[in-house]
Amino acid sequence: MKCAARIAATALTTTLLTGCTLGPDFRRPDVIAPTHYGQEPQDVAGGTYGGPVDIAWWKLFHDDELNRLIDRLAVQNIDLQRGMQRIEEARSQTRIAAAQGLPNMNWAGSYTRTHQSSTGFISLVQPRSGAPNEYDFFQNTLGASWDLDLFGQIRRAVEAQHATQEAAIEARHGLALSTLATLVNSYMQLRGVQDQIAITERHLSVSDHDVSLVEARFGNGAATTLDLAQARTEQANTASTLPNLRNAESALINAIGLLLDEPPRSLAIELARHEGSMPIVVPAAPIGLPSSLARRRPDIREAEARLHVATAGVGVAIAAFYPDITLTGQMGTQTLSAANFFSLPSRQFATGPTLSVPLFEGGRLRGTLALRKAEQKDAALAFHQTVMTAWNEVDNALTAYAQAQKRLVQTEIAWQESRKAVSIAQQQYREGAVDFLQVDTAESAALEAEANFSANRIQIATSFVSLYRALGGGWEYAAFTEKNAPTGSN
């Protein structure tokens, strides 16, 4: 506290002149971070190291289309625009709270035409001879007041509003990070689905060729009815997977469009598959140090601001127990004639302090103080929980990123070997050494192996996105809209 909660009577005069601010002062919570993250990925294509977190990490994919989408995201996303409005609301609330501690002045002028009833109160007195029952009344008043805020109730309220404003800013940063991760994830999944479509179409082409081959051999008596049925079954099964894949592709394109406030299907041409659209494996990713995580993640900084709000609220509740003095004054003129409106005898004024002392509130003040203290403790626990959650998310993301890369080697080997098996089975079938069941089995395995390899590449990309989301990097892409937003000062 900046002054003792109880003020001795001998110090009352000094207190009235200088004022003080009651309640606990906010101090940034200490965060005891681990010295390092878990074991970094070893023997994988994309490792991690302790360099500063890249705030434009999506550019590590070297995808121009993705970069263009993110450039549009900052200005087109509706959630980010709403977040900016919540910041403006908080700024306005701060200005309103600050105005309570400043002197205020107002002017009022009035004119009334009055007709007194001869049977009303005027009948109880003897009016002066010739005095009219109807007259004009002119009044002009300039008033001013100033709450001295002796014990800092207003100052603590302003402090709380400043912290609320910071919380709104950090909430938008968190929203920007979440929106960014959602866009990049959707984009990666889209490229994965499109690759699955291309893989399926290639295998369908092979299945079509197999059906033609078996039909020709069946016509020559070299193939059985079972061979023909198996070939057509493989063809139908392969073709049956395409509708679901195309449905997923359309849904992901629309999801990206929604993030950019674009109508459905408007990005279909722009996001069509092209050669080289599959994401690359990032060669190395800087992940920073655990000690910097609390200063980088928006949710931790928002939780800290919420704790600041609650701490200042305790000060507001404590100050409510103490007297408050407001200086007031007014001056102006009053007259029954417009001709005397500005004359010296028509002047009137009043000035003096107003002392307000809480005597009996029925337990409201004590209840409010208990509530604010409970809110402060809850906010402190929420901050601690947010920090612990952040560390867990980073550790889990690091593990997922490493394991997805380790799986990549095995899925690629399986794909390459399955292609060899298909080639051998087809050759042996043409030579009559095996029946078509061998070809069918080999081709099914090859389709699954290639699909797994493609899906694993996408899993690596989405694991990388999850890692950087956990690290709290990337929200800065949307920060320029906050700097360019009007602040106002009236």
Summary of the structure (lengths in Angstrom):
residues: 490
radius of gyration: 37.9
end to end distance: 31.9
largest distance: 138.8
contacts: 1471
relative contact order: 0.17
helix: 62%
strand: 11%
